[in-house]
């Protein structure tokens, strides 16, 4: 009996990337289907209807610390219960880096402030090197000041399905910014007009539904949120932020939960999480208020340490939190908060992990790249 190709593709859409990579050798028709942009997009959309996996970057292999140019990327897949977790070794790279962007459509950008930028799909091992931004070429500025530039953002123009790197950074004047956008089509950076705000350091830009967001401030110390539309390439300030001032920037954080922009603030023993109302973009609603003092000792850092990051909502009733410092500042943890019972459980000891992002495995690549 011959199975119609449309039915075959519908079955293939439900499979993980690793299986699809193997099935490409079954026939030329299957290979052509799996490698088509149409199939890749449908597979990604179906995957994003499920709960995310989590991409972990660390600098150790089998408990041994590697040198500065080695990194391991692994995928954490959570099971149906709090204590089910599978850790898959995904990719090992020799690459000097400072940071990793949050994931968009299964892609991440690994970069060094002065030396290099690399786009990676960890599931397929596709990679593409990106030319240096003008900011990176001006290395003397950062060497002289002793400071590092602000963090790189990665997002997508949802009108054209094109991806963009956006580097918004402080100019020499405190309340002025410069913005560079990387165009993957012409393989080059260009400047975009940016507003007169002061950037708040050490906060990753957060991508949600076609826009990137930053914490900023004006002349006062009041925290505000600046949004960049990846299609129009226009900045605008959105919704008065529910946070206080920037007296301690380690006590608040921005994140994406269920494709909604969220901010969280830690005022020991409470951590509050707000979300921007989808129907009214000018109002914030409080989603959760966590009593951190009720969490068992040794799972989350106390009031002296920076805020833990809300990563994802699981089964619509549990919140996964990543504390990169842990109780002693050196042992990061994944902790699960049950919204119904208001109790905590230890999800996974992160040990040598230095970066985490929610992540949907995909087949996506950007233009021409390299399969390894």
N, C-alpha and C positions, 0 to 999 in steps of 0.2 A: 504494500500500500504506500502510495506516494503522499508525503505530508506537504501541504501548501507552504511556500516560503514565508508568507505572512505569519502563519502559525509558528513556524520555526523561530522567526525573529522575536515573536512575543514570548516564547519560552526562553530564548537566549537573554532577553532583557532582564530576566529575574536572576541571572547567574552572577556570581562574583567575578571580579576582574581576572583573578588568577585562572579560573576555569575558562573564561573567554579567550584568554591568551593561548591556552592549549588547544581550544576547539578551532582556532583559525586554520589549523593544518588539516581539518577534516575534508574540506573541499574548497575550490576557488570561490564558489558562491558564498559559503559561510565566511571565508576570509574577507571577501568584498563587502559583505553586509556588516561585519563587526568593525571594519575599518572606516565605514562611511560616517560622515559628520552627522547625518540624520539618526543613525543608530546610536552613536555615542551620546547625543543629546537626550534621546528617549531613555537610554539606560541610566544616565545621570539623574534625570527627573524622577524616575521610578525609585532610584536609590535614595534620593533626598526625601522621599515620603516616609522612609524608615528612620530609625534613630541612628545618630552618627557613631562612627568609631572614633578613636583618638590617636592622633599622631604624636609620638614621643621622640624627642631628640635627646641623646645623651652622649657622654664622652668616655664611656667605659664599655669594655667587652669582657664578658665572663668575670665581672668584678674587678678587672684591671683597668686603671686609668690609661687612656691613649694619649698620644702627643697632641699638640695644638692643631694639627692639620687633619686629624681623624675625627669622624663623627658617625654615630649609628642612628638610623631612623627606624623606629619600630611602630607597629600598629597594635593598639590595645582594643580588643573586641570584648564588650561586656555581655554577659549572659542574662538570662531571665531573672536570676536571683542576685542579691547583692554580692555574693561571694563567688560568682562564676565570672572568670575573666581569662581570656586567652591572649597571650602576648606573642605576636608574630614578628620575626626578624625580617624587615622589609628591604633595607638598603644600607650599605656602608660606603662612605665617601671619604676621600682625602681632599679636604677643602677647608681652607682657613676662613672662619666666619665669626661674626659678632652676634648676629641675631637671625631669626626666622620670622617671616610674616605669618599672620593667621591664614588659614586655608580658604580658598575659594574654588568650588567645583573640583575638588581633589588635587589642586595645584598649590604649591607653596613657593616662596622665594627665599633662598638662603643667601645672605650677603655679608660682606665685610665693609665697614665704614669707609675704608680707603682703597681696597684692592680689587673687589670682585662682586659680581651679582650672578646668581645661578637660579633659573627656574627649574622646578623639579615636579614630576608626577611620581610619587614614591610607589604607587601601585604598578605602574607599567615600566618604571625606571627610565622614562623619557626625561631628557634634560636639554636645556637651551641656555647658553651663556648670553648675558645681556651686557652691552657696552656700559662703561662707567658713566655715571651722571657727572655734570659739571661740578657738583658739590664734592664728589670723591676726588676729582682732579686737583682741587684746591687743598691739598693735604697740609700745606704749611699752616693754614688757619687753625686747624685742629691741633696740630703739634705744638703750636705756639701757645694756644689758650689752655691746653690740657683738657678741654671738654670734647665730648663726642657729639656728632650731629643727631638731630631727632630721628625717630624711627620711621622706616619705610612702610607705605601702605600698598595693598594689592586688592583690586576689585574688578568689577565687570560693568560695562555699559550694557544694560539689559535691553536696550532698544536695538542694538546692532550685534549683540553677542560677541563683543570684542573686549579683551582684557587690558587693564592698565595698571602700571606701577605709578604711584603718586608719592613724591617726596616733598613734604612740606617741612621747611626748617627755618629756624630763627636766623634773621640777618644780624649784622653787627649791632644795629639798634635793637633794643629789647622788644619794643612793641611794633615790630615789623617782621613780616615773613616773606620767604621766597618759595615758589612752588615749581617743581619740575615734573613733567609727565612723560612717561616712556610710551611711545607708539610702536607696538609690535609689528605693524604693517610695514612701516618704513625703517624700522630698526634703529630709531634714534630718539633722543630726549629733546623736549622743547619746554620753554617757559610758559606758565599760565599765570594770569593776574591773580594775586592773593591779597586778602584783606589785612588791615593793621591790627593784628591780635598778637598777644604773647603766648607762645606755646608752653604748655605745662610738661615738663620733662618726664621721660621714662614711662610713657603710656603708649601702648601700641594703637595705631588707628584701627577702628572697628568697621568692618564692611557689613552693611545690611541692605538688601534689596536695591542695588544700583547706586548706593552712596557710601562714601567713606566718612568717618567721624573722628574728630579730635577734641580733647579737652583743651580749652584756651582761657585766657583772661584778658581783660582790657586794662584800663588804668587802675581799677580797684583790684582787690584780691579775689573777687567773686568768680567762681568757676562757671564757665559757659561751655556750650558744645557747638563746634563749627562743623558744618556738613558740606561735602563736596559731591555734586552730582556728576557721576562718571560719564553721562551722556552730554550734558550741556557744558560741563567743565566750569561750572559756576559755584562759588562758595556762598553759603548763607548761614547765619546763626539760627538755630532751631530751639524752640521751647525753653523757657526759663528753667535752668537746671535745678533739681531738687536738693543738690548738695550745698554745703556751706561754702567756706572760702578755701583757698589753697594753702592754708597754714601748714598742713601735712599731707603732701600729695601721695604718700604711701598708704593712706587710709581710705582711698576711693579708687574705683576701677570701672571701666566700661566693657561691655560684653554683648554678644549676640545670643539670645535664648529663643529658640523656635522661630528664627528669622525675625525677631523683634529687637529693637535697640533697647538695651538695659544699662542702668548704672547702679552701682552698689557702694555703700559707705559703711565703714566699721567705726562704731563708737562703743567700745567695750562696756558691757558684755553683749552688745547687740550688733548685728549686721543686717541692714535693710537693703532691699532690692526693689528698684522702681523700673517700670517699663513705659515706653512712649505709647500712648493710646493710638491704636491703628485707625480709628475713625475720626479722631480729633488730634492732629499733629501738634497741637499746642498745649497738650495736657499730659502730665505724668501720673501714673497710677502705681501705688505700692503693691508689689506682687507678694513679697515675703518679708517677714521680720524674724530673723534667726536668733535664738538665745544661745550664744556661743558658750556660756558658762555651763550649759547642760551637756555639752559634748564631753565624752570621756577624756581624761588626761592623756596626753601623748598623741592625740590625733590632729588637733588644730593648734596653731600658734596662739598665744594669749595676747593681751592688749598691747604689749610692747612691740609686737612684730607687725609687718605690713599685712594688708588685707588679703584674704584668700579669694581666688577667682571662681565665680560660678561658671561652669562649663556647659552644662546641658540639663534639660528636663527629661527624665526617663519615665516612660509609661504614664505620662501626664500626672504623676503623683510623687515623684522623687527628684531631688535636685543633686546633681553631681558637682562637687566642689574640689578644686585643686589648690592646695596650700603649698606653694613652692619653698617655703621655709620650714614648715613643720614646727613642732613644739620647741625644738632647740636651735632652730635656724639652719640646720644642716640636713634634715631628713624629710623631704617632701612627701605628702600623702594625698591620695584621692579619698575623699570622704563623701558618703551618701546621706542626704538629709531626707527623711520621710515626712512629707507635708501633712499626712493624715495623723500619724502618731506623734509627730514632732520629736522624733528620735533620730539618733545618728548611728551609722554603721561604717566600719572601715572597708572601703572598696578595694584599695590596692596600695601597697607601699611603693612609692616611686623611686626611692633610692637615688641613683645617679642621674635621674632625669633633669635636664636643664631647660626644657621647653615643651609645652603641650598645646595642641590645638584640636578642637573638634574637626572631624574630617570625614567626608563622604568619598569612598573609593570610586574612581572614575577612569574612563579611557581617554579623557581629554588631553590634548596637547595644543600648543600654540604655534601655528605655522610649521616651519621646518625645524626639526630637532634631531636628537641623537638617541637611538635605542641602544642600551648596553646590556 
